[in-house]
Amino acid sequence: MLTNILIVVLILMLIGALPNWPHSANWGYLPSGTLGVVLIILLVLLVTGRI
């Protein structure tokens, strides 16, 4: 249950971090890079069985 919620939240955050909208055009790679790192950490935790 918690894994599904985390995946949905990460997908929504990734969509919000894309530089397609005027408010996020000048953010650069920071939001999507941060979300990528969080996603990699979650994948490692899933593979090792911690989640």
Residue pairs with C-beta under 8 A, 6 or more apart in sequence:
2 51
3 46
3 51
6 42
6 51
10 35
10 38
10 39
10 42
13 31
13 35
14 32
14 35
14 39
16 24
16 31
17 24
17 27
17 31
17 32
17 35
18 24
18 32
19 25
19 27
19 28
24 31
42 51
45 51
